[in-house]
């Protein structure tokens, strides 16, 4: 009996050690930090294409514990590694291809506003509160000046400014989530004063606030899909009346757990901004540049651990979104070497050179 127990323990230790030696590929230049935070200066910069050893399975605050090839141990953004050790794929359209219209693998559940009678609110949520999208106010189905109405207003507010605004990296989105956790938290209603705290947040290019015009460059992952009736759109049903939920990440080999969410709203949405075109871009593994307003989806929780997913919560490592999207550009180069500062490198979604 003792011998059997010893063999079982030894086997378990071998499994743990086997995982600890897993090699993964860094998909873009990333800082190696002394702890899972952006608060302290980095130890080093790990170059794109480098192999690092994954020391722990789960991410901590959006970071992975790794060892570099030269023996340095530290933490890097979980979005900066490719799970299969394959790095970036060529944008050839080969490999797994998705149907142009797919059902999402999980349904996002819109949390109900805080109320003493959620049964009544649940009943109301099943019915449209406007005849059509044109008559749906910026408050959606929420009472004016309520915390939920304020969030709805932010979801539909077009940011001021032109061009790309502040270009954010995926590391910036991880850093913004850490700052938001300290400033306002997750999964709760936020007043106007609370949302005002989401300003002066530090990113690699300076500072940003909720509502600012920002851009992000990455790849579509997961399943782009229309939502199924939200307060912001007066609980109206149908593809034409709902936001498009689009997961993006730093590598086309990543899952949506390793990405963030950007959303196209239905008000004034161009015909070319459709699920079929989005899925085609994902199939082609084309680099995209997405611009719009920075929005904090405060009523949800971060859901970045694929081994322990949270039901009803969108898969993502940060609750910050680009929402609403005001510009969606697709890289025209086969090697995805498009420069965000060079307009000639890009074409609008659905454009002829796509």
C-alpha positions in Angstrom: 0.0 0.0 0.0 2.8 2.4 1.0 4.6 1.6 -2.2 1.4 2.4 -4.3 1.0 5.7 -2.5 4.6 6.7 -3.1 4.3 5.8 -6.8 1.1 8.0 -7.0 2.8 10.9 -5.3 5.8 10.6 -7.6 3.5 10.6 -10.7 1.7 13.7 -9.5 5.0 15.5 -9.0 6.1 14.5 -12.5 2.9 16.0 -13.9 3.4 19.3 -12.0 7.1 19.5 -13.0 6.1 18.7 -16.6 3.7 21.6 -16.7 6.3 23.9 -15.1 8.6 23.3 -18.0 6.1 24.2 -20.7 7.5 26.5 -23.3 5.5 29.3 -24.8 6.3 32.0 -27.4 6.2 35.7 -26.8 4.1 37.3 -29.5 5.3 40.9 -29.1 8.0 42.8 -27.2 6.9 42.9 -23.6 8.2 44.0 -20.2 9.4 41.4 -17.7 8.3 42.7 -14.3 9.3 41.7 -10.7 5.7 41.1 -9.7 2.2 40.9 -11.4 1.8 44.6 -11.6 2.9 47.6 -13.7 3.7 49.7 -10.6 7.5 48.8 -10.4 10.1 49.2 -13.1 10.6 46.2 -15.4 13.5 43.8 -15.0 14.1 43.5 -18.8 12.3 43.5 -22.1 11.5 40.1 -23.7 11.6 40.3 -27.4 8.9 39.0 -29.8 9.5 35.4 -30.8 11.4 34.5 -27.6 10.7 31.2 -25.9 10.0 31.5 -22.1 9.1 28.8 -19.6 5.7 29.0 -18.0 6.0 28.5 -14.3 2.4 28.6 -13.2 -0.8 27.6 -15.0 -3.1 30.4 -13.8 -2.7 34.1 -14.6 -2.4 36.5 -11.7 -4.0 39.9 -12.2 -3.5 39.5 -16.0 0.1 38.4 -15.7 1.9 35.0 -16.2 4.9 33.9 -14.1 7.7 32.9 -16.5 11.5 32.2 -16.8 13.4 33.6 -19.7 16.0 31.6 -21.7 18.8 33.5 -19.8 17.4 32.5 -16.4 15.5 35.6 -15.4 12.3 35.0 -13.5 9.4 37.5 -13.5 5.9 38.4 -14.8 4.7 39.3 -18.3 1.3 40.2 -19.6 -0.8 37.1 -20.2 -1.9 38.5 -23.6 1.7 38.5 -24.8 2.2 34.8 -25.1 0.9 32.1 -27.6 -0.4 29.1 -25.8 0.8 26.6 -28.4 4.3 28.0 -28.6 3.6 28.9 -32.3 3.9 32.7 -32.3 2.1 34.7 -35.0 0.6 32.8 -37.9 0.9 34.0 -41.4 -2.1 35.9 -42.8 -2.8 33.3 -45.5 -6.3 32.4 -44.5 -5.2 28.7 -44.0 -5.9 26.6 -41.0 -9.1 26.6 -39.1 -11.9 28.6 -40.8 -15.1 29.6 -39.3 -18.6 29.9 -40.7 -19.4 33.5 -41.6 -22.3 33.5 -39.1 -21.8 31.5 -35.9 -23.6 31.3 -32.5 -21.5 32.4 -29.6 -20.2 29.7 -27.3 -21.5 31.5 -24.3 -24.3 34.0 -23.7 -23.5 37.3 -22.0 -26.0 38.1 -19.3 -26.7 41.8 -18.7 -26.8 42.4 -15.0 -30.0 44.0 -13.7 -29.8 47.4 -12.1 -29.6 47.5 -8.4 -33.2 47.5 -7.1 -35.2 46.2 -4.2 -37.4 44.2 -6.6 -35.3 42.3 -9.2 -38.3 40.2 -10.1 -40.1 43.2 -11.5 -36.9 44.4 -13.3 -36.5 40.9 -14.8 -40.0 41.0 -16.2 -39.4 44.5 -17.7 -36.1 43.3 -19.2 -38.0 40.8 -21.4 -40.0 43.6 -23.1 -38.9 46.4 -25.4 -39.4 49.9 -23.9 -39.4 51.6 -27.3 -41.2 51.0 -30.5 -37.9 51.0 -32.6 -34.3 52.0 -32.4 -34.9 55.5 -33.6 -37.2 56.2 -30.6 -34.8 54.6 -28.1 -33.4 57.4 -25.9 -29.7 57.5 -24.7 -30.9 56.2 -21.3 -32.2 53.0 -22.9 -34.7 51.3 -20.6 -33.2 52.8 -17.5 -34.6 55.7 -15.5 -33.0 59.1 -16.3 -30.0 59.9 -14.0 -29.9 56.3 -12.7 -26.5 54.6 -12.6 -27.5 52.2 -15.3 -28.7 55.1 -17.5 -25.3 56.8 -17.0 -23.6 53.6 -18.2 -25.9 53.4 -21.2 -25.1 57.0 -22.1 -21.4 56.1 -22.1 -22.0 53.1 -24.4 -23.5 55.4 -27.0 -21.3 58.5 -26.6 -19.2 59.3 -29.6 -15.7 60.5 -28.5 -14.5 63.9 -29.5 -11.4 64.3 -31.7 -10.3 62.8 -34.9 -7.8 60.2 -36.2 -6.7 57.3 -34.0 -6.6 59.1 -30.6 -4.4 57.4 -28.0 -3.1 54.1 -29.3 -3.3 51.5 -26.5 -1.4 48.2 -26.3 -2.9 45.1 -24.7 -0.5 45.7 -21.8 -2.1 49.1 -21.4 -5.5 47.4 -21.1 -4.1 45.1 -18.4 -2.7 48.1 -16.6 -6.0 50.0 -16.9 -7.8 47.1 -15.2 -5.5 47.2 -12.3 -6.0 50.9 -11.9 -9.8 50.5 -12.1 -9.8 47.7 -9.5 -8.2 50.2 -7.1 -10.4 53.1 -8.1 -13.9 51.7 -8.5 -13.8 47.9 -8.5 -15.8 45.4 -10.6 -19.4 44.1 -10.8 -21.1 47.1 -9.2 -23.1 50.1 -10.2 -21.1 53.4 -10.6 -22.4 56.8 -10.0 -21.3 59.8 -12.1 -18.8 60.7 -9.4 -17.5 57.1 -9.4 -17.0 57.2 -13.2 -15.2 60.5 -12.9 -12.5 58.7 -11.0 -11.7 56.8 -14.2 -9.5 59.7 -15.4 -5.8 60.4 -15.5 -5.1 56.7 -15.7 -1.5 55.8 -16.7 -0.8 54.1 -20.0 2.4 53.7 -22.0 1.6 56.7 -24.1 0.7 59.0 -21.2 -2.7 59.0 -19.6 -6.4 58.4 -20.6 -9.9 58.8 -19.2 -13.1 57.0 -19.8 -14.7 58.5 -22.9 -11.4 59.4 -24.6 -10.8 58.5 -28.3 -8.5 55.5 -28.3 -7.3 52.9 -30.7 -6.1 49.3 -30.4 -4.3 47.1 -33.0 -4.8 43.3 -32.8 -6.6 40.2 -34.3 -10.1 39.0 -34.1 -10.5 35.9 -31.9 -13.5 34.0 -30.4 -16.9 34.6 -32.1 -18.0 38.0 -33.1 -21.8 38.1 -32.5 -24.7 40.4 -32.0 -26.0 40.8 -28.4 -29.6 39.6 -27.7 -31.4 42.6 -26.3 -29.9 45.1 -23.9 -31.2 48.0 -21.8 -29.0 50.4 -23.8 -30.9 49.5 -27.0 -34.3 49.4 -25.2 -34.4 45.6 -25.1 -35.2 45.5 -28.8 -34.4 42.1 -30.4 -32.7 41.3 -33.7 -29.3 41.8 -35.3 -30.1 45.3 -36.6 -31.0 46.6 -33.1 -28.1 45.3 -31.1 -24.4 45.9 -30.4 -21.9 43.6 -32.1 -19.7 42.0 -29.4 -16.2 41.5 -30.9 -13.3 39.8 -29.0 -9.7 40.8 -30.1 -6.3 39.8 -28.9 -2.6 40.3 -29.6 -2.3 37.0 -31.5 -4.7 35.2 -33.8 -3.8 31.9 -32.0 -5.1 33.3 -28.7 -8.5 32.6 -27.2 -10.9 35.3 -26.2 -9.9 34.7 -22.6 -6.6 36.4 -23.6 -8.3 39.4 -25.2 -10.6 42.3 -24.7 -14.0 43.2 -26.2 -14.8 46.0 -28.6 -18.4 46.8 -29.7 -20.1 48.2 -32.7 -23.4 49.9 -31.8 -26.4 49.6 -34.1 -27.1 53.4 -34.3 -25.7 54.5 -37.7 -23.8 51.3 -38.2 -22.5 51.0 -41.8 -23.8 48.1 -43.9 -20.2 46.8 -44.4 -19.9 46.4 -40.6 -21.6 43.0 -40.5 -20.8 39.6 -38.9 -19.9 38.0 -42.2 -17.2 40.6 -43.0 -15.9 40.4 -39.4 -15.6 36.6 -39.6 -13.9 36.8 -42.9 -11.2 39.0 -41.4 -10.8 36.6 -38.6 -10.5 33.7 -41.0 -7.8 35.6 -42.9 -6.0 36.4 -39.7 -5.7 40.0 -40.7 -4.4 42.7 -38.4 -7.0 45.3 -37.5 -7.0 48.8 -36.1 -10.1 49.7 -34.1 -10.8 53.2 -32.9 -13.6 54.5 -30.6 -14.5 55.6 -27.1 -12.9 54.0 -24.0 -15.6 52.5 -21.9 -15.5 50.6 -18.6 -18.0 47.8 -18.4 -18.4 48.1 -14.6 -21.3 45.6 -14.1 -19.3 42.6 -15.2 -16.2 40.8 -13.8 -12.9 40.0 -15.4 -13.1 36.4 -16.9 -9.6 35.5 -18.1 -9.0 32.0 -16.7 -10.1 29.4 -19.3 -9.8 26.6 -16.8 -12.2 28.3 -14.4 -14.7 30.3 -16.6 -17.3 32.5 -15.0 -20.8 31.9 -16.3 -22.6 34.9 -17.9 -19.3 36.9 -18.0 -17.7 37.7 -21.3 -14.3 36.1 -21.8 -11.6 38.9 -21.4 -8.8 40.0 -19.2 -9.9 43.6 -18.9 -13.4 45.3 -18.5 -12.2 48.2 -20.6 -13.7 48.2 -24.1 -13.5 50.3 -27.2 -17.3 51.1 -27.2 -18.7 52.6 -29.4 -16.4 51.8 -32.3 -16.0 54.8 -34.7 -13.5 53.3 -37.1 -12.6 49.8 -38.1 -9.6 49.4 -40.4 -8.1 46.2 -41.8 -4.4 45.7 -42.7 -3.7 45.3 -46.5 -0.3 43.7 -46.2 0.1 39.9 -46.4 2.7 39.9 -43.5 0.5 42.2 -41.3 3.3 44.7 -41.1 0.9 47.7 -41.3 1.9 50.9 -39.4 -0.9 52.6 -37.4 0.6 55.9 -38.4 0.4 55.2 -42.1 -3.2 55.5 -43.4 -2.2 53.9 -46.7 -1.5 50.6 -45.0 -5.2 50.2 -44.1 -8.6 49.8 -45.7 -12.0 50.1 -44.0 -13.9 46.9 -43.1 -15.6 45.6 -46.2 -13.3 47.6 -48.5 -12.3 46.3 -51.9 -8.6 45.5 -50.9 -9.6 43.4 -47.9 
